């Protein structure tokens, strides 16, 4: 399975959502980067 890179634009209030997505997708070998507005 190839590694996919995703970018998530989030506000500080959505920080926990983005981090949860990173952990969830990480289990599927996805690399997620969160940028904070």
C-alpha positions in Angstrom: 0.0 0.0 0.0 1.5 3.3 -1.1 2.0 6.1 1.5 -0.4 9.0 0.8 0.2 12.5 2.0 -2.7 14.6 3.2 -2.8 18.2 4.4 -5.4 19.4 6.9 -6.0 23.1 7.5 -7.4 23.5 11.0 -8.1 26.1 13.6 -6.8 25.7 17.2 -10.3 24.6 18.2 -10.0 21.7 15.7 -6.6 20.7 16.8 -7.8 17.6 18.6 -9.8 16.6 15.6 -6.8 16.8 13.3 -4.5 15.0 15.7 -7.2 12.2 16.0 -7.2 12.0 12.2 -3.4 11.7 12.2 -3.5 8.8 14.6 -6.4 7.1 12.8 -4.9 7.5 9.3 -1.4 6.7 10.6 -2.7 3.1 11.3 -3.4 2.9 7.5 0.1 4.2 6.7 -1.1 7.6 5.7 1.0 10.7 6.5 -1.1 13.7 7.6 0.3 17.1 8.2 -1.7 19.7 10.1 -1.3 23.4 9.6 -2.7 25.8 12.2 -4.4 29.0 11.2 
